[in-house]
């Protein structure tokens, strides 16, 4: 990485240079699309992708309540209205039935959020609905680098995919995001919007109201280095997940299961505690023994967040999100985790759970 840094500083091109272009090319190849547009965050990727779909005031975009605030905020900042829905049990994601029920005459699109490395299992049916209703489908793939369903990569399943390279993700660029698409118009608009709305990098002519959403060259260089190791990281995380599967199944804990047609990058491993077990107590007791459970994906959900209350329809129920979300739990999961560390997690969980159950 030191050599890359020296090359960047010597070049005098600290943004939108050859490393950004290389990162975009490599990542779009991974996803299997024609275009990759690197930006400074996954949040930016979402807003840019939505703005490229030309939302107008009153346009509705269906999103699940189990997502990060950026998903809903991006809809608002892009000029639309988020329609926040409940989620399917045991996946915490949208399904086709939920989407159908939420469609109105004002619906413009859907954001399918992939959770913990698992692609929304009902994405094919959701895509068919979007095609029938002339709606766009954007993937919030912030968790899903390298994940696949039916051999198709996350980020290639809708009109645009949006990725995050925040430090906690399976691969990171320090800070950063990526938009993936096969749509020439979306790609062209995204490139303009990320650079203050200029018609091109060398121009001072503003053709859109954009923003400073550029990815620095140093971040792009780190992203290129990390991307080379993505297959290794996914393989290691899947090995740990197999150990967890056996161990947590033996404890009779429910979990989000990976269907046989998916490759899960296991950014997160998600369990559900029994309803009578106090999650905060479980986490505190586990922490006392050196194992930190946490990072619930996501809690509280959007409909319980004060900033989003104005977008909640009083008639909409969120029973599944509230039930499963309140019981959601994530054991430690990282790419360099060893088998012994995984077994230690299981040992602590088993002992703590046994005490709380009794």
C-alpha positions as CSV (number, residue, x, y, z in Angstrom):
1,X,0.0,0.0,0.0
2,X,3.0,2.3,0.7
3,X,4.0,2.1,-2.9
4,X,0.5,3.0,-4.1
5,X,0.4,6.0,-1.8
6,X,3.7,7.3,-3.1
7,X,2.5,6.9,-6.7
8,X,-0.7,8.8,-5.9
9,X,1.1,11.7,-4.2
10,X,3.7,11.9,-7.0
11,X,1.0,12.0,-9.7
12,X,-0.7,15.0,-8.2
13,X,-4.1,13.5,-9.0
14,X,-5.7,12.8,-5.6
15,X,-9.2,12.1,-6.8
16,X,-10.9,10.5,-9.8
17,X,-7.6,9.2,-11.1
18,X,-6.3,5.9,-12.3
19,X,-6.9,4.1,-9.0
20,X,-10.5,5.1,-9.0
21,X,-10.9,4.0,-12.6
22,X,-9.1,0.6,-11.8
23,X,-11.3,0.0,-8.8
24,X,-14.5,0.8,-10.8
25,X,-13.4,-1.6,-13.6
26,X,-12.5,-4.4,-11.2
27,X,-15.6,-4.1,-9.1
28,X,-18.0,-3.9,-12.1
29,X,-16.3,-7.1,-13.4
30,X,-17.0,-8.8,-10.1
31,X,-20.6,-7.8,-10.2
32,X,-20.9,-8.6,-14.0
33,X,-22.2,-5.2,-15.1
34,X,-20.9,-2.6,-17.5
35,X,-20.5,0.3,-15.2
36,X,-19.1,0.9,-11.7
37,X,-19.2,4.4,-10.3
38,X,-17.0,5.0,-7.2
39,X,-18.2,7.5,-4.6
40,X,-17.3,8.6,-1.1
41,X,-19.9,6.4,0.8
42,X,-22.6,3.8,0.5
43,X,-25.0,6.6,1.6
44,X,-23.9,8.7,-1.4
45,X,-24.3,5.7,-3.7
46,X,-28.0,5.3,-2.6
47,X,-28.9,9.0,-3.1
48,X,-27.1,9.3,-6.4
49,X,-28.7,6.1,-7.7
50,X,-32.1,7.4,-6.7
51,X,-31.6,10.9,-8.1
52,X,-30.5,9.2,-11.4
53,X,-34.0,7.6,-11.5
54,X,-35.4,11.2,-11.5
55,X,-37.7,11.1,-8.5
56,X,-40.3,13.8,-8.3
57,X,-42.3,15.2,-5.4
58,X,-44.8,12.7,-4.3
59,X,-43.1,9.7,-5.9
60,X,-43.1,6.8,-3.4
61,X,-40.3,4.3,-2.9
62,X,-41.0,1.1,-1.0
63,X,-38.3,0.2,1.6
64,X,-38.2,-2.3,4.5
65,X,-38.2,-1.0,8.0
66,X,-35.2,-3.3,8.8
67,X,-32.5,-1.1,7.2
68,X,-30.0,1.6,8.1
69,X,-31.3,5.2,8.2
70,X,-29.4,6.0,5.0
71,X,-31.8,4.0,2.9
72,X,-34.8,6.1,4.0
73,X,-32.9,9.4,4.1
74,X,-31.6,8.8,0.5
75,X,-35.2,8.6,-0.7
76,X,-36.1,11.8,1.0
77,X,-33.0,13.7,-0.2
78,X,-33.5,12.4,-3.7
79,X,-37.0,14.0,-3.7
80,X,-39.2,11.1,-3.0
81,X,-41.3,9.7,-0.1
82,X,-40.2,6.4,1.6
83,X,-43.0,3.9,2.1
84,X,-41.8,1.9,5.1
85,X,-43.0,-1.7,5.3
86,X,-42.8,-4.7,7.6
87,X,-40.4,-7.5,6.7
88,X,-40.7,-11.3,6.1
89,X,-40.0,-13.6,9.1
90,X,-36.6,-15.3,9.4
91,X,-35.1,-13.1,6.6
92,X,-35.9,-9.6,7.9
93,X,-36.2,-8.5,4.3
94,X,-38.9,-7.7,1.7
95,X,-40.8,-10.3,-0.1
96,X,-43.2,-10.1,-3.1
97,X,-46.3,-10.1,-0.9
98,X,-45.2,-7.2,1.1
99,X,-44.2,-5.2,-2.0
100,X,-47.5,-5.9,-3.8
101,X,-49.5,-4.7,-0.8
102,X,-47.5,-1.5,-0.6
103,X,-47.8,-0.4,-4.2
104,X,-50.0,2.6,-4.9
105,X,-50.6,4.8,-8.0
106,X,-47.7,7.0,-6.7
107,X,-45.2,4.2,-6.4
108,X,-42.0,4.8,-8.4
109,X,-39.7,2.1,-7.2
110,X,-38.5,-0.4,-4.7
111,X,-35.3,-0.7,-2.7
112,X,-34.4,-4.3,-1.8
113,X,-32.0,-4.4,1.1
114,X,-29.7,-7.4,1.4
115,X,-29.0,-8.2,5.0
116,X,-25.7,-9.5,6.5
117,X,-24.4,-10.8,3.2
118,X,-27.6,-12.7,2.2
119,X,-29.3,-11.5,-0.9
120,X,-33.1,-10.8,-0.5
121,X,-34.3,-14.4,-1.2
122,X,-37.5,-13.2,-3.0
123,X,-35.6,-10.8,-5.3
124,X,-36.7,-12.6,-8.5
125,X,-40.4,-12.3,-7.7
126,X,-39.9,-8.7,-6.6
127,X,-38.1,-7.9,-9.8
128,X,-41.0,-9.4,-11.8
129,X,-43.5,-7.2,-10.0
130,X,-41.3,-4.2,-10.7
131,X,-41.2,-5.0,-14.4
132,X,-45.0,-5.6,-14.5
133,X,-45.7,-2.3,-12.7
134,X,-43.0,-0.3,-14.5
135,X,-41.1,0.4,-11.3
136,X,-37.4,0.6,-10.8
137,X,-35.6,-1.8,-8.5
138,X,-32.5,-0.6,-6.6
139,X,-30.4,-3.0,-4.5
140,X,-29.1,-1.7,-1.2
141,X,-26.1,-4.1,-1.4
142,X,-24.1,-2.4,1.4
143,X,-23.6,-5.8,3.0
144,X,-23.4,-8.0,0.0
145,X,-19.9,-7.7,-1.7
146,X,-19.4,-10.9,-3.6
147,X,-22.7,-12.5,-2.6
148,X,-24.7,-14.4,-5.2
149,X,-28.1,-15.9,-5.9
150,X,-28.5,-18.5,-8.6
151,X,-24.9,-17.6,-9.6
152,X,-25.9,-13.9,-10.2
153,X,-24.0,-11.4,-8.1
154,X,-25.5,-8.8,-5.8
155,X,-25.6,-5.5,-7.6
156,X,-26.6,-7.0,-11.0
157,X,-30.2,-7.8,-10.1
158,X,-31.9,-4.4,-10.4
159,X,-31.4,-1.2,-12.4
160,X,-28.7,-0.2,-9.9
161,X,-26.8,-1.7,-7.0
162,X,-25.3,0.4,-4.1
163,X,-22.4,-0.9,-2.1
164,X,-20.6,0.5,1.0
165,X,-16.9,0.2,1.9
166,X,-17.2,1.4,5.4
167,X,-14.5,0.0,7.7
168,X,-16.7,-2.7,9.2
169,X,-17.6,-4.2,5.8
170,X,-16.2,-7.5,4.4
171,X,-13.9,-5.3,2.2
172,X,-13.2,-1.6,2.9
173,X,-11.7,1.4,1.3
174,X,-11.6,3.2,4.6
175,X,-14.7,5.2,3.5
176,X,-16.4,4.8,0.1
177,X,-19.2,3.4,-1.9
178,X,-19.9,2.0,-5.4
179,X,-22.9,2.2,-7.8
180,X,-23.2,-0.7,-10.2
181,X,-25.4,-0.7,-13.3
182,X,-25.9,-1.8,-16.9
183,X,-27.9,1.4,-17.6
184,X,-25.8,3.9,-19.6
185,X,-28.0,6.8,-18.6
186,X,-27.9,6.0,-14.9
187,X,-24.1,5.6,-15.1
188,X,-23.6,8.9,-16.9
189,X,-25.9,10.8,-14.5
190,X,-24.1,9.3,-11.5
191,X,-20.7,10.4,-12.8
192,X,-22.0,13.9,-13.2
193,X,-23.7,14.1,-9.8
194,X,-20.7,12.8,-7.8
195,X,-18.5,15.6,-9.1
196,X,-20.6,18.7,-8.2
197,X,-22.7,18.3,-11.3
198,X,-19.9,19.1,-13.8
199,X,-20.3,17.8,-17.3
200,X,-16.9,16.2,-16.9
201,X,-13.9,16.3,-14.6
202,X,-12.0,19.0,-16.5
203,X,-15.1,21.2,-17.1
204,X,-16.4,24.1,-15.0
205,X,-19.8,23.8,-16.6
206,X,-22.5,22.7,-14.2
207,X,-25.2,20.6,-15.9
208,X,-26.9,19.1,-12.8
209,X,-27.1,20.1,-9.1
210,X,-24.6,17.6,-7.8
211,X,-22.4,17.4,-4.8
212,X,-18.9,16.5,-3.7
213,X,-19.4,12.7,-3.6
214,X,-16.0,11.8,-5.0
215,X,-13.9,8.9,-3.8
216,X,-10.2,9.9,-3.0
217,X,-7.5,8.0,-4.8
218,X,-6.1,6.7,-1.6
219,X,-9.4,5.1,-0.7
220,X,-9.6,3.6,-4.2
221,X,-6.1,2.1,-3.9
222,X,-7.1,0.5,-0.6
223,X,-10.3,-0.8,-2.3
224,X,-8.3,-2.4,-5.1
225,X,-6.0,-4.2,-2.6
226,X,-8.9,-5.4,-0.5
227,X,-10.9,-6.5,-3.6
228,X,-8.2,-9.0,-4.5
229,X,-8.7,-10.7,-1.2
230,X,-12.5,-10.8,-1.3
231,X,-12.8,-14.5,-2.3
232,X,-10.4,-15.5,0.5
233,X,-12.4,-13.4,3.0
234,X,-15.7,-15.0,1.9
235,X,-14.3,-18.5,2.1
236,X,-13.0,-17.9,5.6
237,X,-16.3,-16.4,6.8
238,X,-18.3,-19.4,5.4
239,X,-16.0,-21.8,7.3
240,X,-16.8,-20.0,10.5
241,X,-20.5,-19.9,9.6
242,X,-20.5,-23.7,9.3
243,X,-19.1,-24.0,12.8
244,X,-21.7,-21.6,14.1
245,X,-24.5,-23.4,12.3
246,X,-23.8,-26.7,14.0
247,X,-23.2,-25.1,17.4
248,X,-26.2,-22.7,17.5
249,X,-28.5,-25.4,16.1
250,X,-27.5,-27.6,19.0
251,X,-28.6,-24.8,21.3
252,X,-32.0,-24.7,19.5
253,X,-31.6,-21.1,18.5
254,X,-33.4,-19.8,15.4
255,X,-31.2,-18.1,12.8
256,X,-31.3,-16.6,9.3
257,X,-30.5,-19.6,7.1
258,X,-28.7,-19.4,3.8
259,X,-30.7,-21.0,1.0
260,X,-28.8,-23.6,-1.2
261,X,-29.0,-21.2,-4.2
262,X,-27.0,-18.5,-2.5
263,X,-23.4,-17.6,-1.7
264,X,-23.5,-15.6,1.5
265,X,-20.4,-13.5,2.3
266,X,-21.5,-13.6,6.0
267,X,-20.9,-9.9,6.7
268,X,-23.1,-10.7,9.7
269,X,-24.3,-14.0,11.2
270,X,-27.8,-13.5,12.6
271,X,-29.5,-15.4,15.4
272,X,-32.8,-14.9,17.2
273,X,-33.0,-15.4,20.9
274,X,-36.1,-17.0,22.5
275,X,-38.6,-14.4,23.5
276,X,-38.1,-15.0,27.3
277,X,-34.4,-14.4,27.2
278,X,-33.3,-10.8,27.9
279,X,-31.0,-9.8,25.0
280,X,-29.3,-7.0,27.0
281,X,-28.6,-9.4,29.9
282,X,-27.3,-12.1,27.5
283,X,-24.9,-9.6,25.9
284,X,-23.7,-8.2,29.2
285,X,-23.0,-11.7,30.6
286,X,-21.2,-12.7,27.4
287,X,-19.1,-9.6,27.5
288,X,-18.0,-10.3,31.1
289,X,-16.6,-13.6,29.7
290,X,-14.8,-11.9,26.8
291,X,-17.2,-12.3,24.0
292,X,-19.0,-9.3,22.5
293,X,-22.3,-10.0,20.9
294,X,-23.9,-7.0,19.2
295,X,-24.5,-5.0,16.0
296,X,-28.1,-6.0,15.6
297,X,-29.1,-5.5,11.9
298,X,-30.9,-3.1,12.4
299,X,-32.3,-2.1,15.8
300,X,-34.3,0.1,16.3
301,X,-35.9,-0.3,12.8
302,X,-36.9,2.8,10.8
303,X,-40.5,2.9,12.0
304,X,-39.3,3.3,15.6
305,X,-36.7,6.0,14.7
306,X,-38.0,9.5,15.6
307,X,-36.8,11.1,12.3
308,X,-39.0,8.7,10.2
309,X,-42.2,8.9,12.2
310,X,-43.7,11.4,9.7
311,X,-43.5,8.7,7.0
312,X,-45.3,6.0,8.9
313,X,-48.9,5.1,8.0
314,X,-50.9,4.5,11.2
315,X,-52.5,1.5,9.5
316,X,-49.3,-0.3,8.8
317,X,-48.2,-2.9,11.2
318,X,-44.7,-4.0,11.9
319,X,-45.3,-7.1,13.9
320,X,-42.5,-9.2,12.3
321,X,-39.9,-6.6,12.5
322,X,-40.7,-5.8,16.1
323,X,-40.8,-9.5,17.1
324,X,-37.7,-10.8,15.3
325,X,-35.8,-7.4,15.6
326,X,-36.1,-7.4,19.4
327,X,-34.6,-10.9,19.5
328,X,-32.0,-10.4,16.9
329,X,-28.4,-11.1,17.9
330,X,-25.0,-11.1,16.1
331,X,-22.0,-13.1,17.3
332,X,-18.5,-11.9,16.4
333,X,-17.7,-12.6,12.8
334,X,-14.5,-11.4,11.0
335,X,-12.4,-12.6,8.1
336,X,-9.4,-13.6,10.3
337,X,-11.5,-15.4,12.9
338,X,-10.0,-18.8,13.9
339,X,-11.8,-22.0,14.5
340,X,-10.8,-21.8,18.2
341,X,-12.3,-18.3,18.5
342,X,-15.5,-19.5,16.9
343,X,-15.7,-22.4,19.4
344,X,-15.1,-20.1,22.3
345,X,-18.0,-17.9,21.1
346,X,-20.2,-21.0,21.1
347,X,-19.0,-22.1,24.5
348,X,-19.8,-18.7,26.1
349,X,-23.2,-18.5,24.4
350,X,-24.1,-22.0,25.5
351,X,-23.2,-21.3,29.2
352,X,-24.9,-17.9,29.3
353,X,-28.0,-19.2,27.6
354,X,-28.2,-22.2,29.9
355,X,-28.1,-19.9,32.9
356,X,-30.8,-17.5,31.5
357,X,-33.0,-20.4,30.4
358,X,-33.0,-21.9,33.9
